Amino acid sequence: MLNKILALALAATVSLTAVADEASVKKAVEAKLGSKVTSVSKSPYLGLYEVYTEGQILYTDEKLTAIIAGTLIDGATMKNITAERLQKLTAIKFSELPLELAFKRVHGDGKRVLATFEDPNCGYCKKLARDTVKLDNVTIYTFLYPILSPDSLEKSKQIWCATDKVKVWDDWMLDGKAPSGKSDCDTSAVQKTVELGRKLNISGTPTIFFANGDRVPGALPLAQIEKKLDQIPSSK
């Protein structure tokens, strides 16, 4: 019984020490970089701490002897540990997305669901548009996220003010026919989307969110989108 109590006490002490170390690393990194650190955890590699800050992962030791910004690969399995951790750390609750700020298109039965944050002047978004138009049995929520230029904001407002947002979006993204309608309706949804994107640390377009909360930055190829959608239980 005494041995069990001592073992529990030792485990608690080690746990508290780990928390204290992580807290001190968090404080030191924030002071050094001047940025808010979301989380710090001890990695199983080389005594390094994983530091998640402003949408990216850094690695450092407890004394901040070096700060490493890059990809960590497991030498035994060759898995991209940084990518796996980023997928987990950047995941969201899809149900908490304010879908009223997006316009919606439905293909087929619409059972599969995804959301995208896109800038109308983003070349990779146009590539994604050419792919997603081929998807069947899917509901796509598109958030207008104009971060590239003032013209991006103007086009986003014109698209949002259109009676048929999907058509005006497709005319531009697929056929190069620029929006020409009014932009003076209530476009507060566009500004709210920009604020939401910053809150979610979305730094580039397109950014895709799947129904299970997984985030994928960039124009994911159609085959990979299909595979990902098929791996996730439908919402209907």
C-alpha positions in Angstrom: 0.0 0.0 0.0 2.8 2.4 0.9 4.6 1.6 -2.3 1.4 2.4 -4.3 1.0 5.7 -2.5 4.7 6.6 -3.1 4.3 5.7 -6.8 1.2 7.9 -7.1 3.0 10.8 -5.4 6.0 10.4 -7.7 3.7 10.4 -10.8 1.9 13.5 -9.5 5.3 15.3 -8.9 6.5 14.4 -12.4 3.2 15.6 -13.9 3.4 18.9 -12.0 7.0 19.4 -13.1 6.1 18.8 -16.7 3.3 21.4 -16.4 5.6 23.9 -14.8 8.2 23.3 -17.5 5.6 23.8 -20.3 4.4 26.9 -18.6 7.9 28.4 -18.3 8.6 27.6 -22.0 5.3 29.2 -23.0 6.2 32.4 -21.1 9.7 32.5 -22.4 8.7 32.0 -26.0 6.0 34.7 -25.8 8.6 37.1 -24.3 11.1 36.2 -27.0 8.9 36.3 -30.1 6.2 38.7 -28.9 3.5 36.4 -30.1 0.7 34.6 -28.3 1.4 30.9 -27.7 -1.7 28.7 -27.8 -0.1 25.5 -26.4 3.2 23.9 -25.4 3.8 20.2 -25.0 6.8 18.0 -24.5 7.6 16.0 -27.6 9.2 12.6 -27.5 12.0 13.8 -29.6 15.4 15.1 -28.4 14.0 16.8 -25.4 12.2 19.3 -27.6 9.0 21.1 -26.7 6.3 21.6 -29.3 5.1 25.2 -29.4 1.9 26.0 -31.2 1.7 29.8 -32.0 -0.3 31.8 -34.6 -1.1 28.7 -36.7 2.3 27.2 -36.8 4.5 24.7 -34.9 7.9 25.6 -33.5 10.3 23.4 -31.5 12.7 24.4 -28.8 14.4 23.2 -25.6 13.6 24.4 -22.1 16.3 27.0 -22.3 15.3 28.3 -25.7 18.9 27.5 -26.9 17.5 27.2 -30.4 14.0 27.8 -32.0 13.3 25.5 -34.9 10.7 26.3 -37.5 10.3 23.3 -39.8 9.1 19.8 -40.3 9.8 17.1 -37.8 10.0 13.6 -39.3 10.0 10.4 -37.2 13.2 8.6 -38.0 11.8 5.1 -37.5 8.4 5.5 -39.3 9.2 8.4 -41.6 5.9 10.0 -40.6 5.6 13.7 -40.8 4.9 14.4 -37.1 4.5 18.2 -37.7 1.8 17.7 -40.3 -0.1 15.2 -38.1 0.0 17.5 -35.1 -1.0 20.6 -37.2 -4.0 18.7 -38.5 -5.1 18.0 -34.9 -4.2 21.5 -33.5 -5.9 23.4 -36.3 -9.1 21.3 -36.4 -12.4 23.1 -35.7 -15.9 22.1 -34.7 -17.7 22.3 -38.1 -21.0 22.8 -36.3 -19.7 26.1 -34.9 -19.0 27.6 -38.3 -21.5 30.5 -38.9 -22.8 29.1 -42.2 -25.0 32.1 -42.7 -21.9 34.0 -43.7 -21.3 31.7 -46.6 -23.2 30.9 -49.8 -24.2 27.4 -50.5 -24.3 25.0 -53.5 -25.8 21.5 -53.4 -24.8 18.8 -55.8 -26.9 15.6 -55.9 -28.2 14.5 -52.5 -25.8 16.9 -50.7 -25.0 14.4 -48.0 -21.3 15.1 -48.0 -20.3 18.5 -46.6 -17.3 20.8 -46.8 -16.6 24.5 -46.4 -14.0 26.7 -48.1 -12.5 30.1 -47.4 -11.7 31.7 -50.8 -10.5 34.9 -52.3 -12.0 35.7 -55.8 -8.5 36.7 -57.1 -6.8 33.6 -55.9 -5.5 31.4 -58.7 -5.5 28.3 -56.6 -9.1 29.0 -55.6 -10.0 29.0 -59.3 -8.3 25.6 -59.7 -10.2 24.3 -56.7 -13.5 25.7 -58.3 -12.8 23.7 -61.5 -12.5 20.6 -59.4 -15.3 21.0 -56.9 -17.8 21.7 -59.6 -17.2 18.0 -60.6 -18.1 16.7 -57.1 -21.4 14.9 -56.7 -23.6 14.4 -53.7 -22.0 17.2 -51.8 -23.0 20.5 -50.1 -20.3 23.2 -50.3 -20.3 26.3 -48.2 -18.1 29.1 -49.6 -16.9 31.9 -47.4 -15.7 35.0 -49.2 -12.3 35.8 -47.7 -10.8 38.8 -49.6 -7.3 39.1 -48.3 -5.2 39.5 -51.4 -6.1 43.0 -52.6 -8.7 45.9 -52.5 -10.1 44.5 -55.7 -10.7 41.2 -53.9 -12.9 43.0 -51.4 -14.8 44.8 -54.2 -15.4 41.5 -56.1 -16.5 39.8 -52.9 -19.0 42.5 -52.2 -20.4 42.3 -55.7 -20.7 38.5 -55.4 -22.4 38.7 -52.0 -24.9 41.3 -53.3 -25.9 39.2 -56.3 -29.3 37.5 -56.3 -27.6 34.2 -57.5 -24.3 34.2 -55.7 -23.3 30.8 -57.0 -23.8 31.8 -60.6 -21.8 35.0 -60.3 -19.1 33.2 -58.5 -18.9 30.5 -61.2 -19.0 33.0 -64.0 -15.9 34.6 -62.6 -14.0 31.6 -61.2 -14.7 29.2 -64.1 -15.3 31.5 -67.1 -13.5 34.7 -66.2 -16.6 36.9 -66.5 -16.0 39.6 -63.8 -18.8 40.5 -61.4 -20.5 43.7 -62.6 -23.4 44.1 -60.2 -23.9 46.4 -57.2 -21.7 46.2 -54.1 -23.7 48.5 -51.8 -26.0 46.0 -50.2 -25.4 44.8 -46.6 -22.0 43.2 -47.0 -21.3 42.9 -43.3 -21.0 39.1 -43.8 -17.8 39.6 -45.8 -16.2 41.6 -43.0 -17.4 39.1 -40.5 -15.8 36.4 -42.5 -12.5 38.2 -42.6 -12.6 38.5 -38.8 -13.5 34.8 -38.5 -10.7 33.9 -40.8 -8.2 35.8 -38.6 -9.6 34.2 -35.5 -9.1 30.7 -37.1 -5.6 31.7 -38.2 -6.4 31.3 -41.9 -3.4 32.8 -43.6 -4.0 31.7 -47.2 -6.6 30.7 -49.7 -8.1 28.4 -50.4 -8.5 26.7 -47.0 -10.9 23.7 -46.8 -12.7 22.4 -43.8 -14.3 19.0 -43.8 -17.3 17.9 -41.7 -15.1 16.2 -39.1 -13.3 19.5 -38.5 -10.1 18.7 -40.4 -8.5 21.7 -42.1 -6.5 21.5 -45.4 -4.7 24.6 -46.7 -4.4 24.9 -50.4 -6.1 23.5 -53.5 -6.4 19.8 -52.6 -6.6 17.7 -55.8 -10.1 16.3 -56.7 -9.1 12.7 -56.0 -8.0 13.6 -52.5 -11.1 15.6 -51.8 -13.2 12.6 -52.9 -11.2 10.3 -50.7 -11.5 12.6 -47.7 -15.2 13.1 -48.1 -15.8 9.3 -48.4 -13.9 8.7 -45.1 -16.2 11.0 -43.2 -19.8 9.9 -42.2 -22.4 12.0 -44.0 -24.3 14.6 -42.0 -27.7 13.7 -43.4 
